[in-house]
Each structure stands twice: as structure tokens, then as C-alpha cells.
């Protein structure tokens, strides 16, 4: 049961990270479009910068947890003494 719950949490974390990344890319595309249309650099709102920071840190945390899982010894493997 615990492994299924951990797998579920990992899938949810990946889905949230993907949605944040899509939102961030969409915001950056719209910012680039308005900058191009007005021919001057537009300011990026603080809320957009915050969301981009959250998505970046979320993906970094996800990668860290994945590599940490790979480094853990398996439960059914015998340890050398």
C-alpha cells in the first residue's frame, strides 16, 4: 500500500510540474509577443516571475528525488557485511 501511495504522489508531482512549466512557457510566449508588438521591452509581473521560480524549483526537486530513489538499496537485496 505504501509503495502505491508513493507512486501516486510521484505521478501527481510530475503532473503539477508539467502544468507549471506549460503555464510558464505560455506566459513567456505572451510576454515576447507583446514586447515584439510594442517594440519595447515590457516588464514581467512579479506573479509571473514567482510562478516561473516555483516551476523551476519543482522540476529540480523532482529530479533530485528521482536520483535519490535510484541510489537507495533495494529491500530484497542482501547487504554485504
C-alpha positions as CSV (number, residue, x, y, z in Angstrom):
1,X,0.0,0.0,0.0
2,X,2.8,2.4,0.9
3,X,4.6,1.8,-2.5
4,X,1.3,2.5,-4.4
5,X,0.8,5.7,-2.4
6,X,4.4,6.8,-3.1
7,X,4.0,6.1,-6.8
8,X,0.7,8.1,-6.8
9,X,2.4,11.1,-5.1
10,X,5.3,11.0,-7.6
11,X,2.8,11.0,-10.5
12,X,0.9,13.9,-9.0
13,X,4.2,15.8,-8.5
14,X,5.1,15.3,-12.1
15,X,1.7,16.4,-13.4
16,X,1.9,19.6,-11.3
17,X,5.4,20.3,-12.5
18,X,4.3,19.8,-16.2
19,X,1.4,22.1,-15.7
20,X,3.6,24.8,-14.1
21,X,6.1,24.5,-16.9
22,X,3.3,24.9,-19.6
23,X,1.9,27.9,-17.8
24,X,5.3,29.5,-17.5
25,X,6.1,28.9,-21.2
26,X,2.7,30.3,-22.2
27,X,3.3,33.4,-20.1
28,X,6.8,33.9,-21.6
29,X,5.4,33.5,-25.2
30,X,2.7,36.1,-24.5
31,X,5.4,38.5,-22.9
32,X,7.6,38.0,-26.0
33,X,4.6,38.7,-28.3
34,X,3.6,41.9,-26.5
35,X,7.3,43.0,-26.4
36,X,7.5,42.4,-30.2
37,X,4.2,44.2,-31.0
38,X,5.0,47.3,-28.9
39,X,8.7,47.4,-30.0
40,X,9.9,47.9,-26.4
41,X,10.8,45.7,-23.6
42,X,7.7,45.0,-21.4
43,X,8.1,44.4,-17.6
44,X,7.3,40.9,-16.4
45,X,4.8,41.0,-13.4
46,X,6.1,39.7,-10.1
47,X,3.4,37.0,-10.0
48,X,4.7,35.5,-13.3
49,X,8.3,35.6,-12.0
50,X,7.1,33.8,-8.9
51,X,5.4,31.1,-10.9
52,X,8.4,30.6,-13.1
53,X,10.5,30.2,-9.9
54,X,8.1,27.7,-8.5
55,X,8.1,25.6,-11.7
56,X,11.9,25.7,-11.9
57,X,12.4,24.6,-8.3
58,X,9.7,22.0,-8.6
59,X,11.4,20.3,-11.6
60,X,14.8,20.5,-9.8
61,X,13.3,18.9,-6.7
62,X,11.7,16.2,-8.8
63,X,15.0,15.3,-10.4
64,X,16.7,15.2,-7.0
65,X,14.1,12.8,-5.7
66,X,14.4,10.6,-8.7
67,X,18.1,10.3,-8.4
68,X,17.9,9.8,-4.7
69,X,15.5,6.9,-5.3
70,X,17.9,5.2,-7.7
71,X,20.7,5.4,-5.1
72,X,18.7,3.7,-2.3
73,X,19.4,0.0,-1.9
74,X,16.6,-2.3,-2.7
75,X,14.8,-4.0,0.2
76,X,15.2,-7.5,-1.2
77,X,18.9,-7.2,-1.9
78,X,21.2,-8.7,0.7
79,X,23.7,-6.3,2.1
80,X,27.4,-7.3,2.3
81,X,28.8,-7.5,5.8
